[in-house]
Amino acid sequence: MTDLLERMFHLRAHGTSVRTELLAGVTTFLTMAYIVVINPALLGQAGMPVTAVAVATCLAAAFGCILMGWVSNYPLAMAPGMGINAYFAFTVVKTMGVPWQTALGCVFLSGVAFFLLTVVGVRQMIVAAVPHSLFSAVAGGIGLFIAFIGLSDAGIIVAHQGTMVGLGNLTEPNAAVALLGLVVIGLLQARQVRGAMLLGILVTAGVSWLCGLSHLVAGGFPLGELSATALQLDIPAALNLKGGIGLSLLEIVFVFLFVDVFDNVGTLVAVAKRAGLTAPDGTIPRLNRILLVDSAAMVVAAAVGTSPVTSYVESAAGVAAGGRTGLTSLVVGVLFLVTLFFTPLVQAIPVAATAPALILVGALMMGSLAEVKWNDPLESISAFLTVVMIPLSFSIANGLAFGITSYAVLKLVTGRATRQDWLIYVLSALFVLRFVYLAA
């Protein structure tokens, strides 16, 4: 077995061993296992069956991790992305009124589009054209977005007639338990406990059960539950075949595409640098393989019934533990399959337990804003507009539109535009047309 793994992953060439890779895989899994609880909780608010989504989450994550490890040989773990799942549930389904089956169809089309754009090289052109400060700003804005959702779910922030939003009743049981969860998870993270997020969710859920806010339910192996979401995607509706291709659905596909590109490339650069896997010129070897795996994972996610899959920055935890090859990702994928046996417990996890995790995941995502050059108005203004518009307009699409358009305009009026920026101006023109259409 050791010789087989050596031939598959070239462990000695990367200065690692089977034992080290196993430890790294377990470490990465513990840091991101919270998604098995949070993703069903978020998509459940869009009317999707919670247990089915939990099963779909495990299967999509397992597929992405195993394929990533096998095809690219990178210690890069994958699962349904935070932020984009909130966009799926709250913006696409709840605000725009798109049925979740149609939204899954949009995820499928995004995966197919990713594959085609990667094959012809357009996806790489987009990555090269968009400034990395906007990559960071989108991550920060999504962090605020999901933190706001968590605060609202917990009842800590509520609607207020005079000020739009205000502080809720902190003595109300859900809010009080959520605040306790914030303290517990924060304390575990401060002490650098592995799996702090997942442990914090379970502790807070236990308190909720004791307080009668939720109850444990009995359940067997839940694979049969998957039928409630698997192959339920509605591709004809996503294409809007009866009424022509609708702009709103095109926008959904576009946002899924862009956010996944930003998430995946940003995470890939961070993890590859930390693992010492970048080439001497700073490029990332086998980039096309990674992007193709990403698109395949998104198609599978839509097929089994969950929001888009993307690379997880928590992969850096496994790299810090010594992971250097795809064997780390393979281990993470296997552990997600094992987790299938525990998904019935997800139904018993109350909002009061998942809300603090959302808030603190949002806080972690804000760290990317340190990469913005805030003393350069060209970067800082476009980054600020991106960050602030995502949560305040409840739309990642609006944040992208304000950020990219303002960057293009500022670059033009300051005389810093070049011929290589043509794609930025094409994207900006499309965003402007979108605003004109929405205003009509």
C-alpha positions as a Markdown table, in Angstrom:
| # | Residue | x | y | z |
|---|---|---|---|---|
| 1 | Met | 0.0 | 0.0 | 0.0 |
| 2 | Thr | 2.8 | 2.4 | 0.9 |
| 3 | Asp | 4.5 | 1.8 | -2.5 |
| 4 | Leu | 1.2 | 2.4 | -4.3 |
| 5 | Leu | 0.7 | 5.7 | -2.5 |
| 6 | Glu | 4.3 | 6.7 | -3.2 |
| 7 | Arg | 3.7 | 6.1 | -6.9 |
| 8 | Met | 0.4 | 8.0 | -6.9 |
| 9 | Phe | 1.5 | 11.0 | -4.9 |
| 10 | His | 5.3 | 11.1 | -5.0 |
| 11 | Leu | 5.5 | 11.5 | -1.3 |
| 12 | Arg | 9.4 | 11.4 | -1.0 |
| 13 | Ala | 9.8 | 14.0 | -3.7 |
| 14 | His | 7.6 | 16.3 | -1.7 |
| 15 | Gly | 9.4 | 15.6 | 1.6 |
| 16 | Thr | 6.5 | 13.9 | 3.3 |
| 17 | Ser | 5.2 | 10.5 | 4.4 |
| 18 | Val | 2.0 | 8.5 | 4.6 |
| 19 | Arg | 1.8 | 9.2 | 8.4 |
| 20 | Thr | 2.3 | 12.9 | 7.9 |
| 21 | Glu | -0.3 | 13.1 | 5.1 |
| 22 | Leu | -2.9 | 11.2 | 7.2 |
| 23 | Leu | -2.4 | 13.6 | 10.1 |
| 24 | Ala | -2.7 | 16.6 | 7.8 |
| 25 | Gly | -5.9 | 15.2 | 6.3 |
| 26 | Val | -7.5 | 14.7 | 9.7 |
| 27 | Thr | -6.4 | 18.2 | 10.7 |
| 28 | Thr | -7.9 | 19.8 | 7.6 |
| 29 | Phe | -11.1 | 17.8 | 8.1 |
| 30 | Leu | -11.6 | 18.9 | 11.7 |
| 31 | Thr | -11.2 | 22.6 | 10.8 |
| 32 | Met | -13.8 | 22.5 | 8.0 |
| 33 | Ala | -16.3 | 19.8 | 9.2 |
| 34 | Tyr | -18.6 | 22.5 | 10.5 |
| 35 | Ile | -19.9 | 22.8 | 6.9 |
| 36 | Val | -21.8 | 19.6 | 7.4 |
| 37 | Val | -23.9 | 21.4 | 10.0 |
| 38 | Ile | -24.0 | 25.0 | 8.6 |
| 39 | Asn | -24.7 | 24.3 | 5.0 |
| 40 | Pro | -27.9 | 22.3 | 5.6 |
| 41 | Ala | -29.0 | 24.9 | 8.1 |
| 42 | Leu | -28.6 | 27.7 | 5.5 |
| 43 | Leu | -30.1 | 25.9 | 2.6 |
| 44 | Gly | -32.9 | 24.6 | 4.8 |
| 45 | Gln | -34.0 | 28.2 | 5.1 |
| 46 | Ala | -34.5 | 28.1 | 1.4 |
| 47 | Gly | -37.0 | 25.3 | 1.8 |
| 48 | Met | -34.6 | 22.4 | 1.0 |
| 49 | Pro | -34.8 | 19.2 | 3.1 |
| 50 | Val | -32.1 | 19.5 | 5.8 |
| 51 | Thr | -31.1 | 15.8 | 6.0 |
| 52 | Ala | -30.9 | 15.5 | 2.3 |
| 53 | Val | -28.7 | 18.6 | 2.0 |
| 54 | Ala | -26.5 | 17.2 | 4.8 |
| 55 | Val | -26.0 | 14.0 | 2.8 |
| 56 | Ala | -25.4 | 16.0 | -0.4 |
| 57 | Thr | -22.9 | 18.2 | 1.4 |
| 58 | Cys | -20.9 | 15.1 | 2.5 |
| 59 | Leu | -21.0 | 13.5 | -1.0 |
| 60 | Ala | -20.1 | 16.7 | -2.9 |
| 61 | Ala | -17.2 | 17.4 | -0.5 |
| 62 | Ala | -16.0 | 13.9 | -0.7 |
| 63 | Phe | -16.1 | 13.9 | -4.5 |
| 64 | Gly | -14.3 | 17.2 | -4.7 |
| 65 | Cys | -11.6 | 16.3 | -2.2 |
| 66 | Ile | -10.9 | 12.9 | -3.7 |
| 67 | Leu | -10.8 | 14.1 | -7.3 |
| 68 | Met | -8.6 | 17.1 | -6.3 |
| 69 | Gly | -6.1 | 14.9 | -4.6 |
| 70 | Trp | -6.0 | 12.3 | -7.3 |
| 71 | Val | -5.9 | 14.6 | -10.4 |
| 72 | Ser | -3.9 | 17.6 | -9.1 |
| 73 | Asn | -1.9 | 16.1 | -6.3 |
| 74 | Tyr | -2.4 | 19.2 | -4.1 |
| 75 | Pro | -3.4 | 19.2 | -0.4 |
| 76 | Leu | -6.5 | 21.3 | -1.3 |
| 77 | Ala | -9.8 | 20.3 | 0.3 |
| 78 | Met | -13.2 | 21.2 | -1.2 |
| 79 | Ala | -16.7 | 21.5 | 0.1 |
| 80 | Pro | -19.8 | 23.7 | -0.5 |
| 81 | Gly | -18.5 | 27.2 | -0.1 |
| 82 | Met | -19.5 | 29.6 | 2.7 |
| 83 | Gly | -20.9 | 32.8 | 1.4 |
| 84 | Ile | -22.1 | 31.4 | -1.9 |
| 85 | Asn | -24.4 | 29.1 | 0.0 |
| 86 | Ala | -25.9 | 32.2 | 1.7 |
| 87 | Tyr | -26.3 | 33.9 | -1.7 |
| 88 | Phe | -28.0 | 30.7 | -3.0 |
| 89 | Ala | -30.5 | 30.6 | -0.1 |
| 90 | Phe | -31.1 | 34.2 | 0.8 |
| 91 | Thr | -30.6 | 36.2 | -2.4 |
| 92 | Val | -31.5 | 33.7 | -5.2 |
| 93 | Val | -34.3 | 31.7 | -3.5 |
| 94 | Lys | -35.7 | 33.9 | -0.7 |
| 95 | Thr | -35.3 | 37.4 | -2.2 |
| 96 | Met | -35.5 | 36.7 | -6.0 |
| 97 | Gly | -38.1 | 34.0 | -5.5 |
| 98 | Val | -36.3 | 31.4 | -7.7 |
| 99 | Pro | -37.3 | 27.8 | -6.8 |
| 100 | Trp | -34.4 | 25.9 | -5.2 |
| 101 | Gln | -34.6 | 23.3 | -8.0 |
| 102 | Thr | -34.0 | 26.1 | -10.6 |
| 103 | Ala | -31.2 | 27.5 | -8.5 |
| 104 | Leu | -29.6 | 24.1 | -8.6 |
| 105 | Gly | -30.0 | 24.2 | -12.3 |
| 106 | Cys | -28.0 | 27.5 | -12.3 |
| 107 | Val | -25.3 | 25.8 | -10.3 |
| 108 | Phe | -25.1 | 23.0 | -12.9 |
| 109 | Leu | -24.9 | 25.6 | -15.7 |
| 110 | Ser | -22.2 | 27.4 | -13.9 |
| 111 | Gly | -20.1 | 24.2 | -13.6 |
| 112 | Val | -20.5 | 23.5 | -17.3 |
| 113 | Ala | -19.5 | 27.2 | -18.0 |
| 114 | Phe | -16.5 | 26.8 | -15.7 |
| 115 | Phe | -15.4 | 23.8 | -17.6 |
| 116 | Leu | -15.7 | 25.4 | -21.1 |
| 117 | Leu | -14.1 | 28.7 | -20.0 |
| 118 | Thr | -11.2 | 26.7 | -18.4 |
| 119 | Val | -10.7 | 24.7 | -21.6 |
| 120 | Val | -10.5 | 27.7 | -23.8 |
| 121 | Gly | -8.5 | 29.8 | -21.3 |
| 122 | Val | -11.1 | 32.5 | -20.6 |
| 123 | Arg | -11.2 | 31.7 | -16.9 |
| 124 | Gln | -7.5 | 32.2 | -16.6 |
| 125 | Met | -7.9 | 35.5 | -18.5 |
| 126 | Ile | -10.5 | 36.7 | -15.9 |
| 127 | Val | -8.2 | 35.7 | -13.1 |
| 128 | Ala | -5.4 | 37.8 | -14.7 |
| 129 | Ala | -7.6 | 40.8 | -15.5 |
| 130 | Val | -9.3 | 41.3 | -12.1 |
| 131 | Pro | -7.0 | 42.9 | -9.5 |
| 132 | His | -6.2 | 40.7 | -6.5 |
| 133 | Ser | -7.4 | 43.5 | -4.2 |
| 134 | Leu | -11.0 | 42.8 | -5.4 |
| 135 | Phe | -10.5 | 39.1 | -4.7 |
| 136 | Ser | -9.7 | 40.1 | -1.1 |
| 137 | Ala | -12.6 | 42.6 | -1.0 |
| 138 | Val | -15.1 | 40.0 | -2.2 |
| 139 | Ala | -14.0 | 37.6 | 0.5 |
| 140 | Gly | -14.3 | 40.3 | 3.2 |
| 141 | Gly | -17.7 | 41.4 | 1.9 |
| 142 | Ile | -19.0 | 37.9 | 1.9 |
| 143 | Gly | -17.7 | 37.6 | 5.5 |
| 144 | Leu | -19.8 | 40.6 | 6.6 |
| 145 | Phe | -22.7 | 39.1 | 4.6 |
| 146 | Ile | -22.8 | 35.8 | 6.4 |
| 147 | Ala | -22.0 | 37.4 | 9.8 |
| 148 | Phe | -25.0 | 39.6 | 9.3 |
| 149 | Ile | -27.1 | 36.5 | 8.5 |
| 150 | Gly | -25.8 | 34.8 | 11.7 |
| 151 | Leu | -26.6 | 37.8 | 13.9 |
| 152 | Ser | -30.1 | 38.0 | 12.4 |
| 153 | Asp | -30.7 | 34.3 | 12.8 |
| 154 | Ala | -29.8 | 34.5 | 16.4 |
| 155 | Gly | -32.1 | 37.5 | 17.0 |
| 156 | Ile | -29.1 | 39.6 | 18.1 |
| 157 | Ile | -29.8 | 42.0 | 15.3 |
| 158 | Val | -33.4 | 42.6 | 14.3 |
| 159 | Ala | -35.4 | 44.8 | 11.9 |
| 160 | His | -36.2 | 48.2 | 13.4 |
| 161 | Gln | -38.6 | 50.7 | 11.9 |
| 162 | Gly | -36.7 | 53.8 | 12.8 |
| 163 | Thr | -33.1 | 52.7 | 12.0 |
| 164 | Met | -33.7 | 49.8 | 9.6 |
| 165 | Val | -31.8 | 47.4 | 12.0 |
| 166 | Gly | -31.3 | 47.4 | 15.7 |
| 167 | Leu | -30.2 | 45.3 | 18.7 |
| 168 | Gly | -32.6 | 42.5 | 19.6 |
| 169 | Asn | -33.6 | 41.2 | 23.0 |
| 170 | Leu | -30.5 | 39.5 | 24.3 |
| 171 | Thr | -32.4 | 37.8 | 27.1 |
| 172 | Glu | -34.5 | 35.9 | 24.6 |
| 173 | Pro | -33.4 | 32.2 | 24.7 |
| 174 | Asn | -32.1 | 31.9 | 21.2 |
| 175 | Ala | -30.1 | 35.1 | 21.4 |
| 176 | Ala | -28.7 | 34.2 | 24.9 |
| 177 | Val | -27.6 | 30.7 | 23.7 |
| 178 | Ala | -26.1 | 32.2 | 20.5 |
| 179 | Leu | -24.0 | 34.6 | 22.6 |
| 180 | Leu | -22.8 | 31.7 | 24.7 |
| 181 | Gly | -21.9 | 29.9 | 21.5 |
| 182 | Leu | -19.8 | 33.0 | 20.5 |
| 183 | Val | -17.9 | 32.8 | 23.7 |
| 184 | Val | -17.3 | 29.0 | 23.5 |
| 185 | Ile | -16.1 | 29.0 | 19.9 |
| 186 | Gly | -14.1 | 32.1 | 20.4 |
| 187 | Leu | -12.4 | 30.6 | 23.5 |
| 188 | Leu | -11.6 | 27.4 | 21.7 |
| 189 | Gln | -10.2 | 29.3 | 18.7 |
| 190 | Ala | -8.1 | 31.5 | 20.9 |
| 191 | Arg | -6.6 | 28.3 | 22.5 |
| 192 | Gln | -6.0 | 27.0 | 19.0 |
| 193 | Val | -8.1 | 23.8 | 19.6 |
| 194 | Arg | -8.4 | 21.7 | 16.5 |
| 195 | Gly | -12.0 | 21.5 | 15.3 |
| 196 | Ala | -12.9 | 24.5 | 17.4 |
| 197 | Met | -15.8 | 25.5 | 15.2 |
| 198 | Leu | -17.4 | 22.0 | 15.2 |
| 199 | Leu | -16.8 | 21.5 | 18.9 |
| 200 | Gly | -18.4 | 24.9 | 19.6 |
| 201 | Ile | -21.4 | 24.1 | 17.6 |
| 202 | Leu | -21.9 | 20.7 | 19.4 |
| 203 | Val | -21.5 | 22.3 | 22.8 |
| 204 | Thr | -23.9 | 25.1 | 22.0 |
| 205 | Ala | -26.4 | 22.5 | 20.6 |
| 206 | Gly | -26.1 | 20.5 | 23.8 |
| 207 | Val | -27.0 | 23.6 | 25.8 |
| 208 | Ser | -29.9 | 24.2 | 23.4 |
| 209 | Trp | -31.2 | 20.7 | 24.0 |
| 210 | Leu | -31.0 | 21.1 | 27.7 |
| 211 | Cys | -32.9 | 24.3 | 27.4 |
| 212 | Gly | -35.6 | 22.7 | 25.3 |
| 213 | Leu | -34.9 | 24.8 | 22.2 |
| 214 | Ser | -34.4 | 21.6 | 20.1 |
| 215 | His | -34.5 | 17.9 | 20.5 |
| 216 | Leu | -32.4 | 14.9 | 19.4 |
| 217 | Val | -34.0 | 12.8 | 16.8 |
| 218 | Ala | -33.4 | 9.1 | 16.0 |
| 219 | Gly | -32.2 | 8.2 | 12.6 |
| 220 | Gly | -30.5 | 5.5 | 10.6 |
| 221 | Phe | -28.1 | 5.6 | 7.7 |
| 222 | Pro | -29.5 | 8.5 | 5.7 |
| 223 | Leu | -28.4 | 7.8 | 2.1 |
| 224 | Gly | -32.0 | 7.2 | 1.1 |
| 225 | Glu | -32.8 | 10.8 | 2.1 |
| 226 | Leu | -30.7 | 12.0 | -0.8 |
| 227 | Ser | -33.6 | 11.3 | -3.2 |
| 228 | Ala | -35.2 | 14.5 | -1.9 |
| 229 | Thr | -32.5 | 16.7 | -3.6 |
| 230 | Ala | -30.5 | 14.4 | -5.9 |
| 231 | Leu | -31.3 | 15.0 | -9.6 |
| 232 | Gln | -34.0 | 17.6 | -8.6 |
| 233 | Leu | -32.2 | 20.4 | -10.5 |
| 234 | Asp | -34.3 | 22.1 | -13.1 |
| 235 | Ile | -32.0 | 22.9 | -16.0 |
| 236 | Pro | -34.8 | 24.0 | -18.5 |
| 237 | Ala | -36.1 | 26.5 | -15.9 |
| 238 | Ala | -32.6 | 27.7 | -15.3 |
| 239 | Leu | -32.3 | 28.3 | -19.0 |
| 240 | Asn | -35.8 | 29.8 | -19.0 |
| 241 | Leu | -36.5 | 28.0 | -22.2 |
| 242 | Lys | -40.2 | 29.1 | -22.3 |
| 243 | Gly | -39.5 | 32.8 | -22.1 |
| 244 | Gly | -36.0 | 33.1 | -23.4 |
| 245 | Ile | -32.9 | 33.3 | -21.3 |
| 246 | Gly | -33.7 | 35.6 | -18.5 |
| 247 | Leu | -31.3 | 38.3 | -17.3 |
| 248 | Ser | -31.8 | 37.4 | -13.7 |
| 249 | Leu | -30.9 | 33.8 | -14.2 |
| 250 | Leu | -27.8 | 34.8 | -16.3 |
| 251 | Glu | -26.8 | 37.0 | -13.4 |
| 252 | Ile | -27.1 | 34.0 | -10.9 |
| 253 | Val | -24.9 | 31.9 | -13.1 |
| 254 | Phe | -22.4 | 34.8 | -13.5 |
| 255 | Val | -22.2 | 35.3 | -9.7 |
| 256 | Phe | -21.7 | 31.6 | -9.1 |
| 257 | Leu | -18.9 | 31.7 | -11.6 |
| 258 | Phe | -17.2 | 34.8 | -10.3 |
| 259 | Val | -17.4 | 34.0 | -6.7 |
| 260 | Asp | -16.1 | 30.5 | -7.2 |
| 261 | Val | -13.2 | 31.8 | -9.3 |
| 262 | Phe | -12.3 | 34.3 | -6.6 |
| 263 | Asp | -12.7 | 31.7 | -3.8 |
| 264 | Asn | -10.8 | 29.0 | -5.6 |
| 265 | Val | -7.9 | 31.0 | -6.9 |
| 266 | Gly | -7.4 | 33.1 | -3.7 |
| 267 | Thr | -7.4 | 29.9 | -1.6 |
| 268 | Leu | -5.1 | 28.1 | -4.1 |
| 269 | Val | -2.5 | 30.9 | -4.0 |
| 270 | Ala | -2.5 | 31.1 | -0.2 |
| 271 | Val | -2.3 | 27.3 | 0.3 |
| 272 | Ala | 0.3 | 26.7 | -2.5 |
| 273 | Lys | 2.5 | 29.5 | -1.2 |
| 274 | Arg | 2.4 | 28.1 | 2.4 |
| 275 | Ala | 3.1 | 24.6 | 1.2 |
| 276 | Gly | 6.0 | 25.8 | -1.0 |
| 277 | Leu | 4.4 | 24.3 | -4.1 |
| 278 | Thr | 4.5 | 27.4 | -6.4 |
| 279 | Ala | 7.0 | 27.6 | -9.3 |
| 280 | Pro | 10.1 | 29.9 | -9.1 |
| 281 | Asp | 8.2 | 32.5 | -11.2 |
| 282 | Gly | 5.3 | 32.5 | -8.8 |
| 283 | Thr | 2.9 | 30.5 | -11.0 |
| 284 | Ile | 1.1 | 27.4 | -9.8 |
| 285 | Pro | 1.9 | 24.1 | -11.6 |
| 286 | Arg | -1.1 | 22.1 | -12.9 |
| 287 | Leu | -3.4 | 25.0 | -12.5 |
| 288 | Asn | -5.7 | 23.8 | -15.3 |
| 289 | Arg | -6.2 | 20.5 | -13.6 |
| 290 | Ile | -7.2 | 22.3 | -10.4 |
| 291 | Leu | -9.7 | 24.4 | -12.3 |
| 292 | Leu | -11.2 | 21.4 | -14.2 |
| 293 | Val | -11.7 | 19.6 | -10.9 |
| 294 | Asp | -13.4 | 22.7 | -9.5 |
| 295 | Ser | -15.9 | 22.7 | -12.4 |
| 296 | Ala | -16.5 | 19.0 | -12.1 |
| 297 | Ala | -17.2 | 19.3 | -8.4 |
| 298 | Met | -19.7 | 22.0 | -9.1 |
| 299 | Val | -21.6 | 19.9 | -11.6 |
| 300 | Val | -21.7 | 17.0 | -9.1 |
| 301 | Ala | -22.9 | 19.4 | -6.3 |
| 302 | Ala | -25.8 | 20.5 | -8.4 |
| 303 | Ala | -26.6 | 16.9 | -9.2 |
| 304 | Val | -26.7 | 15.7 | -5.6 |
| 305 | Gly | -28.5 | 18.8 | -4.4 |
| 306 | Thr | -26.3 | 21.4 | -2.8 |
| 307 | Ser | -24.7 | 24.8 | -3.4 |
| 308 | Pro | -21.4 | 25.3 | -5.3 |
| 309 | Val | -18.3 | 23.5 | -4.1 |
| 310 | Thr | -15.1 | 25.4 | -3.8 |
| 311 | Ser | -11.6 | 25.1 | -2.3 |
| 312 | Tyr | -11.3 | 25.8 | 1.5 |
| 313 | Val | -8.7 | 28.1 | 3.0 |
| 314 | Glu | -8.8 | 25.7 | 6.0 |
| 315 | Ser | -6.6 | 23.5 | 3.8 |
| 316 | Ala | -3.8 | 25.7 | 5.2 |
| 317 | Ala | -4.3 | 23.9 | 8.6 |
| 318 | Gly | -3.4 | 20.6 | 7.0 |
| 319 | Val | -0.4 | 22.2 | 5.2 |
| 320 | Ala | 0.8 | 23.5 | 8.6 |
| 321 | Ala | 0.6 | 19.9 | 9.9 |
| 322 | Gly | 2.9 | 18.8 | 7.1 |
| 323 | Gly | 0.5 | 18.0 | 4.2 |
| 324 | Arg | 2.2 | 18.4 | 0.8 |
| 325 | Thr | 0.4 | 16.1 | -1.6 |
| 326 | Gly | -3.1 | 15.0 | -2.8 |
| 327 | Leu | -3.1 | 12.2 | -0.2 |
| 328 | Thr | -4.1 | 14.9 | 2.3 |
| 329 | Ser | -7.2 | 15.8 | 0.3 |
| 330 | Leu | -7.9 | 12.1 | -0.3 |
| 331 | Val | -8.0 | 11.6 | 3.5 |
| 332 | Val | -10.4 | 14.5 | 3.9 |
| 333 | Gly | -12.7 | 13.1 | 1.3 |
| 334 | Val | -12.8 | 9.7 | 3.0 |
| 335 | Leu | -13.6 | 11.4 | 6.3 |
| 336 | Phe | -16.5 | 13.2 | 4.7 |
| 337 | Leu | -17.9 | 9.8 | 3.5 |
| 338 | Val | -17.6 | 8.5 | 7.1 |
| 339 | Thr | -19.5 | 11.5 | 8.3 |
| 340 | Leu | -22.5 | 10.4 | 6.3 |
| 341 | Phe | -23.4 | 8.1 | 9.2 |
| 342 | Phe | -23.9 | 11.1 | 11.5 |
| 343 | Thr | -25.9 | 13.4 | 9.3 |
| 344 | Pro | -29.3 | 12.6 | 11.0 |
| 345 | Leu | -27.9 | 14.6 | 13.9 |
| 346 | Val | -27.9 | 17.7 | 11.7 |
| 347 | Gln | -31.7 | 18.0 | 12.0 |
| 348 | Ala | -31.4 | 18.5 | 15.8 |
| 349 | Ile | -28.8 | 21.3 | 15.5 |
| 350 | Pro | -30.8 | 24.5 | 16.3 |
| 351 | Val | -30.2 | 28.0 | 14.7 |
| 352 | Ala | -28.8 | 29.2 | 18.1 |
| 353 | Ala | -25.9 | 26.8 | 17.6 |
| 354 | Thr | -25.1 | 27.5 | 14.0 |
| 355 | Ala | -25.5 | 31.3 | 14.2 |
| 356 | Pro | -22.4 | 31.9 | 16.3 |
| 357 | Ala | -20.4 | 29.8 | 13.8 |
| 358 | Leu | -21.6 | 31.9 | 10.9 |
| 359 | Ile | -20.6 | 35.1 | 12.8 |
| 360 | Leu | -17.1 | 33.8 | 13.5 |
| 361 | Val | -16.6 | 32.3 | 10.0 |
| 362 | Gly | -17.5 | 35.8 | 8.7 |
| 363 | Ala | -14.9 | 37.3 | 11.1 |
| 364 | Leu | -12.2 | 34.9 | 9.7 |
| 365 | Met | -13.0 | 35.9 | 6.2 |
| 366 | Met | -12.4 | 39.5 | 7.0 |
| 367 | Gly | -8.7 | 38.7 | 7.4 |
| 368 | Ser | -8.3 | 38.9 | 3.6 |
| 369 | Leu | -8.8 | 42.6 | 3.7 |
| 370 | Ala | -5.3 | 43.0 | 5.1 |
| 371 | Glu | -4.1 | 42.3 | 1.5 |
| 372 | Val | -5.7 | 45.4 | 0.1 |
| 373 | Lys | -3.4 | 48.4 | -0.4 |
| 374 | Trp | -5.6 | 50.9 | 1.6 |
| 375 | Asn | -3.2 | 53.7 | 0.9 |
| 376 | Asp | -3.8 | 53.4 | -2.9 |
| 377 | Pro | -7.2 | 55.1 | -3.7 |
| 378 | Leu | -7.5 | 53.0 | -6.9 |
| 379 | Glu | -7.6 | 49.8 | -4.8 |
| 380 | Ser | -9.1 | 51.1 | -1.6 |
| 381 | Ile | -12.1 | 52.8 | -3.1 |
| 382 | Ser | -13.1 | 49.9 | -5.3 |
| 383 | Ala | -12.4 | 47.4 | -2.5 |
| 384 | Phe | -14.5 | 49.5 | 0.0 |
| 385 | Leu | -17.5 | 49.7 | -2.3 |
| 386 | Thr | -17.3 | 45.9 | -2.9 |
| 387 | Val | -17.1 | 45.2 | 0.9 |
| 388 | Val | -19.9 | 47.5 | 1.9 |
| 389 | Met | -22.3 | 46.8 | -0.9 |
| 390 | Ile | -22.4 | 43.0 | -0.5 |
| 391 | Pro | -24.0 | 43.0 | 3.0 |
| 392 | Leu | -26.0 | 46.3 | 2.7 |
| 393 | Ser | -27.6 | 45.4 | -0.6 |
| 394 | Phe | -27.8 | 41.7 | 0.4 |
| 395 | Ser | -26.2 | 40.8 | -3.0 |
| 396 | Ile | -22.8 | 39.6 | -3.9 |
| 397 | Ala | -23.6 | 40.6 | -7.5 |
| 398 | Asn | -24.1 | 44.2 | -6.5 |
| 399 | Gly | -20.8 | 44.2 | -4.6 |
| 400 | Leu | -19.0 | 42.8 | -7.7 |
| 401 | Ala | -20.7 | 45.4 | -9.9 |
| 402 | Phe | -19.7 | 48.4 | -7.8 |
| 403 | Gly | -16.2 | 47.1 | -7.2 |
| 404 | Ile | -15.2 | 46.2 | -10.8 |
| 405 | Thr | -17.0 | 49.2 | -12.3 |
| 406 | Ser | -15.4 | 51.7 | -9.9 |
| 407 | Tyr | -12.0 | 50.2 | -10.4 |
| 408 | Ala | -12.4 | 50.5 | -14.2 |
| 409 | Val | -13.6 | 54.1 | -14.0 |
| 410 | Leu | -10.8 | 55.2 | -11.6 |
| 411 | Lys | -8.2 | 53.5 | -13.7 |
| 412 | Leu | -9.4 | 55.3 | -16.8 |
| 413 | Val | -9.7 | 58.8 | -15.3 |
| 414 | Thr | -6.3 | 58.5 | -13.6 |
| 415 | Gly | -4.6 | 57.6 | -16.9 |
| 416 | Arg | -3.5 | 54.2 | -15.6 |
| 417 | Ala | -5.6 | 52.1 | -18.1 |
| 418 | Thr | -3.8 | 49.9 | -20.6 |
| 419 | Arg | -4.9 | 47.7 | -23.5 |
| 420 | Gln | -4.5 | 44.7 | -21.3 |
| 421 | Asp | -7.4 | 46.0 | -19.2 |
| 422 | Trp | -10.0 | 45.4 | -22.0 |
| 423 | Leu | -11.7 | 42.6 | -20.2 |
| 424 | Ile | -12.3 | 44.8 | -17.1 |
| 425 | Tyr | -14.1 | 47.3 | -19.3 |
| 426 | Val | -16.2 | 44.7 | -20.9 |
| 427 | Leu | -17.3 | 43.4 | -17.5 |
| 428 | Ser | -17.9 | 47.0 | -16.3 |
| 429 | Ala | -20.1 | 47.7 | -19.4 |
| 430 | Leu | -22.1 | 44.5 | -18.7 |
| 431 | Phe | -22.6 | 45.6 | -15.1 |
| 432 | Val | -23.8 | 49.1 | -16.2 |
| 433 | Leu | -26.3 | 47.5 | -18.6 |
| 434 | Arg | -27.4 | 45.3 | -15.7 |
| 435 | Phe | -28.2 | 48.4 | -13.6 |
| 436 | Val | -30.0 | 50.1 | -16.4 |
| 437 | Tyr | -32.1 | 46.9 | -16.9 |
| 438 | Leu | -32.9 | 46.7 | -13.2 |
| 439 | Ala | -33.9 | 50.4 | -13.1 |
| 440 | Ala | -36.3 | 50.1 | -16.1 |
